[in-house]
Amino acid sequence: MANFQAFSGIVTMIDDFSIGQNNEAGCYKLLSVDDGYGSSVNFVVAPTTYFVDHVMVAVGDRITGFYDGNAPTPLIYPPQFRAIVIAKDTPYQNVKVDYFNRQLVSSDGMLQLTMSPHTQIVLENGQAFTGNIANRNLIVVYGATTRSIPAQTTPSKIIVMC
């Protein structure tokens, strides 16, 4: 099971990233992100990295990158992580990437989903998902939450990570 971690900040650089194979030239990108408090991270963006709402990211955009905290990483500074999901920060929209159990509570116990007939549930390729979303890794797009623990929300969109 992935241990999803997040890092938010401003994109300061976007550059091509070589993985050493000629046929992959230009397919991988390196995004440098600075949180404004002295911490920086480089995200390796692969063709399989999911961009929420399929947005185009540019230098100066505020983003949140999600990565697997259990994945091996090189011991360099700034840290370099393989981005699994990138979300461009949007007013009144929150994004959480996590494993949700059968009660639809996130693995950190901080968010519980309440479903609505208006919640759009799709796969990463945009096709409708008709199975059970419990006990899965999900990308949850939501607005307001309750002030309880766990906070409860009715998501506008759920992307199922298969």
C-alpha positions in Angstrom: 0.0 0.0 0.0 1.3 3.4 -0.9 2.0 6.0 1.8 0.8 9.1 0.0 2.7 12.3 1.1 2.2 15.8 -0.2 4.3 18.9 -0.8 2.8 22.3 -1.8 4.5 25.3 -3.2 5.2 27.5 -6.2 6.7 25.9 -9.4 10.0 27.6 -9.9 11.4 25.6 -12.8 10.2 23.1 -15.4 12.8 21.2 -17.4 13.2 18.1 -19.4 14.5 15.1 -17.4 16.5 12.3 -18.9 16.1 8.8 -17.7 18.9 7.5 -19.9 16.8 6.1 -22.8 16.9 7.9 -26.1 13.3 7.0 -27.0 12.1 8.7 -23.8 13.6 12.1 -24.5 11.1 14.8 -23.7 8.6 12.4 -22.1 9.8 13.1 -18.5 9.9 16.5 -16.8 11.5 17.8 -13.6 9.3 20.3 -11.6 11.1 22.3 -9.0 8.7 23.5 -6.2 9.5 25.9 -3.4 7.1 26.3 -0.4 8.2 29.8 0.4 9.5 28.8 3.9 13.0 27.5 2.8 12.0 24.0 1.6 12.2 22.9 -2.0 11.4 19.6 -3.8 12.0 18.3 -7.3 9.2 16.2 -8.7 9.9 13.8 -11.6 6.8 13.9 -13.8 6.4 10.8 -15.9 3.8 10.2 -18.7 1.8 8.3 -16.1 1.6 11.2 -13.6 -2.0 12.2 -13.1 -2.8 15.9 -13.3 -6.1 16.7 -11.6 -8.5 18.2 -14.2 -5.8 17.6 -16.8 -4.5 21.1 -16.2 -1.3 22.5 -17.8 1.2 23.6 -15.1 3.6 26.6 -15.7 6.3 28.3 -13.7 4.7 30.5 -11.1 1.7 28.2 -10.5 0.9 27.0 -7.0 0.6 23.2 -6.9 0.5 20.2 -4.6 2.4 17.2 -5.6 1.6 13.8 -4.2 4.2 11.0 -4.0 4.8 7.6 -2.3 6.6 8.2 0.9 7.7 4.6 1.0 9.3 4.7 -2.5 13.1 4.7 -2.6 14.6 8.2 -3.3 18.1 9.4 -4.0 19.8 11.1 -1.1 20.3 14.5 -2.7 19.2 18.0 -1.9 16.6 19.2 -2.8 14.8 15.9 -2.4 13.6 14.3 -5.7 10.3 12.4 -5.7 8.4 10.6 -8.5 5.1 12.5 -8.7 2.0 10.3 -8.7 -0.5 13.1 -8.8 -0.2 16.8 -9.3 -3.0 19.2 -8.4 -2.9 22.9 -9.4 -4.3 24.9 -6.4 -7.7 26.3 -7.1 -9.8 28.5 -4.8 -12.5 26.6 -2.9 -11.2 23.2 -4.1 -9.2 20.8 -2.1 -7.6 17.6 -3.2 -6.6 14.6 -1.1 -4.9 11.5 -2.4 -5.1 8.6 0.0 -6.3 5.1 0.8 -9.9 5.1 1.9 -11.2 2.1 4.0 -14.7 0.5 4.0 -16.1 3.4 6.0 -14.6 5.8 3.4 -12.2 7.2 6.0 -8.7 8.2 4.8 -5.7 6.2 6.1 -4.6 9.2 8.3 -8.1 9.4 9.8 -8.5 13.0 8.9 -11.2 12.9 6.1 -14.4 10.9 5.7 -16.4 10.9 2.5 -20.2 11.1 2.4 -21.5 10.2 -1.0 -24.1 12.0 -3.1 -25.8 11.1 -6.4 -24.0 14.2 -7.8 -20.5 12.9 -7.0 -18.8 12.1 -10.2 -16.8 8.8 -9.9 -14.3 8.1 -12.7 -11.2 6.2 -13.5 -7.9 8.0 -14.3 -8.7 7.8 -18.0 -12.0 9.7 -17.5 -14.3 6.7 -17.9 -17.1 6.0 -15.4 -16.3 3.8 -12.5 -19.2 1.5 -11.4 -17.6 -0.6 -8.7 -17.2 -0.1 -5.0 -14.9 2.8 -4.1 -14.2 1.5 -0.5 -10.8 0.0 0.3 -9.1 1.8 -2.6 -6.6 4.5 -3.4 -8.6 7.6 -4.4 -8.0 11.1 -5.6 -10.8 13.1 -4.0 -11.7 16.6 -5.1 -13.9 18.4 -2.6 -14.9 21.8 -1.2 -16.1 22.5 2.3 -15.7 20.1 5.2 -17.2 19.8 8.7 -15.0 20.8 11.7 -15.2 17.3 13.2 -12.5 14.7 13.4 -12.5 13.1 10.9 -13.7 16.0 8.8 -16.6 15.0 6.6 -17.2 16.1 3.1 -19.3 15.4 0.1 -16.8 15.3 -2.8 -17.6 16.8 -6.2 -15.3 14.2 -7.9 -13.5 11.0 -7.1 -10.9 9.5 -9.3 -10.3 5.8 -8.6 -6.6 4.8 -8.9 -6.6 1.2 -10.2 
